[in-house]
Amino acid sequence: MRFMASLSLASLLLVGGCPTAQQSVVTATIAASSTKGPAPWSVTFSGLTSSSVNGGPLEYLWNFADGGSSDQAVATHVFQKPGYYLVKLTVKDPNGEQGVDAVDIRAQGTGAVAVIGPDVRSGAVPLTVQFDGTGSQAPDDVVRDYFWDFGNGGSSRASQPRITYYYAGTYTVKLDIETAGGVAAHTETTITVGERIASLLFNGSSFATLPLGGTQSLAACTFEAWVKSQADGGTVVSIGSGALTVDLRPASNSIRLTVAGVSTDAAATNLTGTWRHLAAVYDSANQVCVLYLDGASIGRATIQDPLSADQLTLGIGLRGNIGEVRFWSIARPNSALLSTKDTRLTGSETSLYAYWPCDAGSGQLLADQTGHGRTGTLGSSSSTEGTADPAWSSDAPPVQ
């Protein structure tokens, strides 16, 4: 329809037409009487403020994004169905120069319902949850936008996001949706994440194998684990073919560090019946391997060459529990050991080569949480091996 004298341009909402750093020859400008309302929604559009530096009369072509169009300077259009419409105006001057402007119009439907569909609602850390918002509904429209708040500082705009919770707690997950027509809806659910309460229990003849992804020549590395020994003690770890071993010797109140066949005994008390944090830091550049107990240096050995190893073997001859095994590709300083020994890792820490929490509580596999695929096994393989396999215990290290 043509512009009527009674239509006041002052009643229109100016949208678009912002000048750019380099002014176009033709500037198309849309003014719309409204941009959102319930369908069917009538909107009056005006292109009368469009201009051309060439002067002369302008031609107008409206595309209303629902199949409708107009060639009038001012046009009224009814959006019959709910939805999102990007209305475009193309303006042409007598010289054939063109300018384009656009405006969003949202014709609202009758309502919307947000629905959260997690595949699990509870579990132990690290808990990965696959969320699904595609069950959300708009009876006469479509859901266009998803806004997730996972309760742990994380967010997403995906319809089916996936997230991992690394710390125990109760998390309120919120989902806000918005339809193409601009109708919003909100819902919430709760995800409960608990601590893993498990470790490996060795009986003196059992062991576990942790691969390093082939033979490595390690100029520097750090082994860490939490250990709860029985009175017999035994070997906590053997790196490579005995290139580096750490043995608990409760009867003599000592821990033995052996590197390249040379043993050093460090004095240590209270080695039985309680969880202790052990670390061996190998640093060939400084020709030293330092043994730590609960973050304190208790002994050291002189070394010369890089450490050659293809795997870690846990618990040979040990009677006791092992959990939270970490292997780093650097010589970690004492401050770093102290900062993380009581904390569950995420697996993405810098220089973390492999991380086996050893807390699955069942099965033959020991997952590497770094994502590097260095999956360990009870015994020497993923098959059940009787007495060679350590047992799962509900006694776990004091990490959070």
N, C-alpha and C positions, 0 to 999 in steps of 0.2 A: 504494500500500500504506500501511497505517497505521504510525505510529511504534512501533517495537519497544522494549521495555524495555532490551534489550541494546545499543542504539545510544547511544553516548556523544556528547553534543553537544560535548564538549571535543575530540573527534577531528575536528570539522568546522572548515573554514577560514571565518572570518567575512569576508564580502565585501559591500560596499554598506551601506546603512542609516545613512550619516553624517548627523548632525543638521544642519539648516540654521539660518540666523539666526532664522527664524520657525518654531517647531515645528508640524508638521501635527497635525491631530486624530488621524489614524491613521498610524502609522509602520510600513511594511512593511520587514522585514529578512530578507535571505537569508543562510543559512550553507550552504556547499557543501563536500563532502568533498574535492573537487579541482577544478581549473579547466582542466587540460590533461593529455592522455594519448592513447595510441594507440587508434584506432577498431578494433572497437567498444568504446566507453568508457562504463563504468557510473558514474554520479554520484548520490550521495544528497544531496538538498536538504532543508533545514529552514526553516520560517517561524515556529517556535515563539517566537522572541524578538520577533516583531511585537507591537504594542500599540496600544491606543486609549485616549484620555483619558476616553472615555465608559464604559469597562468593558464587561463582557459578553462572550459567546463571539464568536469571529471566524470568518469564512468565508474560504477560501483558493482561489485559482485560479492554477494554474501554466500557463504557455505555454512549451513547450520549444523553440520555433522550428523544429522539424522535423516539425510536424504533431501532435506528442504534447501531452497536457495531463493535469492531475490536479487534484482538489479536496481533497486531503489536506494536513494541516499539514506532514507529512514524506513525501517521495516519492522513490523511486529510479527513475532513467530511464537507458536505454541509448541512446547516440548511435551508431547503426549505421554511418553514413558519415562520412568525414573532412570537416571544415569548421568554420566559425565560427558559433556559435550564441549569440544574445543571449536568455538565459532571463529571463523576467519573472514576477514574483509580484505579483498584485493581492489585497489584503486588504480586507475589508469588515466594518464593525462593525454591531451591531443597528440603529443609527440611519441606516444607508445611507452613512455616510462611508467613503471609500476611501483607501488608500495604495498606492503602487507602488514596487517595487525591481527592480533588474535586475543580472545578472552575465554576463560573457563566459565561454563555454565553448569550448574549442578541441580538437576531436577530430582527432588527427594521422593523416596518411596515411603511406604507405610511404617517401616520399622526394620530392625536388625537384631540378631541374637549372636553374641560372641560365645564360642565354645572352645575350651582347651582340651586337647586329647593327648596327654603324655602316655608313653608306652609303659613307664613305671612311675610310681609315686613315692617310693622309698627304697633304700638300699644303703650299702656301705660305701665309703669313699675309696677311690674316686668313682663317683656315680655319674654315668652318662645317661642323659634323658633325651629321647627324641620327642619333641613337642610337635603337635599338629593342630593348626588353627583352621584347616579347610572344612571342618564340620560347622563352622560359623555360617549363619544363614541370613539372607535378606529376601523375603517372600517375592517381591516384585522388582528386585535389583540384584546387583552382584557386589561382593566384597572386593574392594579395590586396595585397601591399605591395612597392614597389620603392624601393630606397635607392641613389642614384647618388652617386659621388664622381668628379669629372672630372679630378682631378689638378692643377687650377689654382686650387683654393680654392672652386670652384663645386660645387653639389650640386643634386639634384632628387628629387622623389617621383613624378614622372610616369612612365608606362610607355614613352613615346616622346619623350624630351626632345631639344631642339635647342640647341646651344651653339656659340659662336664663340671660337676661340683667336686672340688678338691678338699673341702673342709666340712666337718660335721656341723649340723645345725638344721633348723627349720626355716625354709625359704618360702616366702609368699610370691607366687608367680602371677603377674598381671598381663592381661591381653586386652588391648583396645583395638577395635576394628572401625573402619569407616567405609561406607558403600560408595559406589561411583557417584550416587546422588548426594552424598554428603551426610548420610545418617550414621551416627556413631553408636557403638555399644561397648560394654565393658564386662569383664568377668575375671575371677581370680581362682587360684587353686594353691594347694600347699604341697611342697616336696620336702620329705624328711630324709636327711642324710646322716647316717650313723658312722661311728668309727669302725674300722675293721678290727676285729679281735681275733687275730690268728698269727701264728709263726710256725717255723719248722722245728720239729723235735727230733733230735738225732740220738741214736741208741748205742753208739760206739762202733757200729759196723755199717751204718747208712751214710749216704752222702748226697749232694746235689751238684749238678753241673750247670755252669753259667758261661755261655760262649761269648767270645769277643769279636766274632765275625772274621775269623782267620788269624794267622799269626801276626802279632803287632810288635813293633820295636818301639818301646815307650821310654822316651827320655825323661818323662815325668808322668806320674799318675798318683792317684789317691784311692785307697780302699777304705770303706767305712761300713760298719755293721753294728747292730745291737745284739748282745750275747748275754744269755743267762745260763751259766754253767752249773752242772752238778759237781760233786766232789772229785770225780775222776778227771775232769777237764778234757783236753784233747785239742786237735788242730781245728782252728776256726776257719782258716782259708789257706789254700795252696794256689798260688798264681803261677800259671805256666806249669812246666814239669818240675815243680819244687823250686823254681827260681826265687820265689819269695814265699815264706810261710810264717804264720802267726799261730803260736800254741799257748793255750792256757794251762798253767801248772799250779793249781790251787794248793797242792800238798806242800809245795816249796814257796808259796806266796810270790809267784813270779809269772811273767809272760815272756816267752821266748820268741825273738825275731830272728829268722834265718834268711840270709841273702847270699846267693851263690855259694851255698854250702857252709857259710860262716855264721855261727849262732851268737846272739847277744841276749843275755837274760836281764830283764828289767824288773825291779822289785814292785810288787802290787799285792794289796791285801783285799779281803772281802770279795773274792772272785766267785763265790758260789751263792746260789739262791737269790740273786738279785740281778736286775738288768743293768749291764754296763755298756757304754759306748766305746768301741775300739776303732782306731784309725791307724793306717800305715801310709806315710807320705814319702814317695820315692822321688828323688830329685838328683838326677845324674849330673846336671850342670854344677851343682854345689857339692857333689860327691857324698850325699848323705841320704839315709832313709831313717825317718823319725817315727817312733811309735808313740801313740797318744792313747790315754785312757780317760774317758769322760772329759775330753777337751784339754787335758794337761799332758805335756810332754814327759814321758817316763823313761825313754831310752832311745838310743840311736846307733846306727851301724854305718861304717864307711863303705861306699860303693864306688864303682868306676864306670861301668858301661850301662847303656840303656837296658831296660828290662824286656826280655823277649817272652811273650805269652800269647796263647791262643784261647785260653779259658780260665775261669776261676772254678776251683773245686771247694765246696763248703763241707765242713763237718766231718772230715775223715778222722775216725777214732774219737770224736767228741761225744760226750753225753751232756746234752743240754739243748737250749733253744737258740735259734738265730732268726733275726728279722731285719727289715729295713736295710738291705744291702745296696750300697751305692759305689759306683766306680767312676772316677773323674779322669780326664786326660791332662790334668795339671797337678802340680804340687800345691795343694791347698794350704794356705797359712792357718795358723792357730785361730785367728779371729774368725775366719770363714767356717772352720769346723764348729766353733762355739755358736755361731749365728744360726746354723741349720740343724744341728744334731737332734734337737727336740721337736723339729718341725717336719711334717710330711711334705715331700717335694711335689712339684707339679709335673716334673719330667722334662720341662722346657728350659731348665736352668743352663746358663752358659757353661760350656766345658764339661757338662754331665754326659759321660760316655754311655753309661747304662745305669738303669735303676730298677732293681728287683725288690719290691716291698715284701714279697714272700708272705702274703696275707690273704691269698685266695680262699683258704680254708678247706679246699677240696681239689681233686684233680691231680694230674701229673705235670702240668706246665707251670712255669714261673714267668709271668709276663714282665717284659721290659717296658716300663712306663715312658721311656723317652721317645717311643715310636720308631726306634731304629731296628726293631725286629729281632733283637738278640734274646729270644725266648729261651729260658732255662728249663731244666727238667729235674724231677726227682730221680735219683739214681743216675744212670748214664743215658737214658732214652725216655721217650714219651710212653713207652710200654711199662706196665707194672712189673717190678723186679723184686718183689718180696722184701727180704731184709735189707736190700740195698737202698730202698726208698725210705726217706725219713717220714715220720708221721706228721699230720697236721695237729696243732695244739691251739687251744683257745686262749693261751697265755701270750699276750702281745707286748711289744716294746712301748714305753711311755712317750709316744710321739703324738702330736696333734696337728 
